[in-house]
Structures are given as C-alpha cells and as structure tokens.
Amino acid sequence: MALLEVDNISVHYGRIQAIHDMSLTVEEGEIVSLIGANGAGKTTTMRTLAGLLNLSGGSIRFDGEDISKTKGHIRVVKGISLTPEGRGIFPSMTVMENLDMGAYALKDKSQMAADFERVFDLFPRLKERQKQLGGTMSGGEQQMLAIGRALMGHPKVLLLDEPSMGLAPQFIRQIFSIIKQVNDQGTTVLLVEQNANQALAKADRAYVLETGRITHSGTGKELLANPAIKEAYLGAA
C-alpha cells in the first residue's frame, strides 16, 4: 500500500476540466517528481492533494485512509504539508513567527525547540535572521522559510510546488541539496518543478503531466534518458 494513492481524479474550474482521470502513487520514503509545461495542471494537482481544491471525480487515499473529502487543515494534521508556488510566507511576520505558524496543528508542543533546531540545521541562514520580517528577505531565503515552516508540522509527505522558481543558481543548488537531506531524514517528498533536469535527477520516480493527463512515468533515470522527454523538457534531442 502506497503512502499516497491518487486514483483517477478529475478536477474542474467551473466548466473547465483541469485534471483528467489522473492516477499516481507515492511510496513512503520516496522523492517523486511531477514535471510538465506551464499550464499542464501541476499546481492544480498539488492544491488538490492539499485539500484546497475539490475533486469532481476519483479518490485520494493517504496512509490507507480515504481523504477525498477531507478539509485542507485536517490533511495538515494527518501529515500532508504544502509549500506553495510563490512560497506564501507571511511577509509582515518574523522568521520565528512564520516557523511558529507551521506548528499550529501540533498537539504536543514539547518538541518545538528540537523542531526549530532541525530547521536551523537545514537552513543556518534562517537562524541568523530569526527576528527579520519575512517580506524583507531574498527570494531564496523566503523559499527556505517556506520549506522550514512546512517541516515544523512534522509532515509524512511534503508537497513542494516549484521550489526553484525565480531563484538564483546558487540558491537552486542549495534548495535541491536540502530537499535530498529532508528526504534522507525520513520525509517523503512529492515535487513539482520547472527545472526538469534537477527534478528527475533527484527523483526515485517521476510522472509527466500534459494538459491535465499523465503521459509518461518511470524512474527519474528512465525519464532522463527518454528521447521524447529530453526534447520536450530537457533542452536536448
């Protein structure tokens, strides 16, 4: 049984169907990447898994439980945390206040000091800027804060939507290195990413999404070597 099982889901915006009978699985301990062109439905998929959009068909199971109709804040409690596209930090709150918000759903607050230290070990820059307002930080620092905030909730699966978007190359390398560290520490990761080379290189398995439909799947290495994927997403024939 997979940790996350998506079975033939469909999602509509009004009369427009954005996701068509999508099925995918994420096994515990994996990094699974979802790649595709702009407008393919990647962010819609992530928002649906997080409970921010309703299904119009199909089902979602998490840790053996049907969560198809479960509200988003309950999914956080169950172990699904989303780092949204655009980061979505609270700009008028400090780094510490943003991180504290990530732990709002925890019933046992006794481990929060250890949780802060874990985040600061992953992101030393956040430790240096604990009292800084989120809105005054660089894009890379804000992405670190967004991931750190999500980790404060002890997720079983971390949904990362375009973590490298708009970042300088040195931050991109750092973010992907940290994603691997987070996974090595036991957090399962579902990654939506425009940088297909990095996404596939880090993935145990991956899916390609085109106009709301899964068109290819396989290991990260298999898709990196696929000539059609190379031509469409990797800048090589």
Buried (B, 14 or more C-beta within 10 A) or exposed (E): EBBBBBBEBBBBEEEEBBBBBBBBBBBBEBBBBBBBBEEBBBBBBBBBBBBBBEBBBBBBBBBEEEBBEBEBEEBBBBBBBBBBBBBEBBEEBBBBBBBBBBBEBBEEEEEBEEBBEBBBEBBEBBBEBEEBBBEEBEEBBBBBBBBBBBBBBBBBBBBBBBBBBBBEEEBBEBBBEBBEEBBEEEBBBBBBBBBBBBBBBBBBBBBBBBBBBBBBBBEBBBBBEBEEBBEBBBEEE
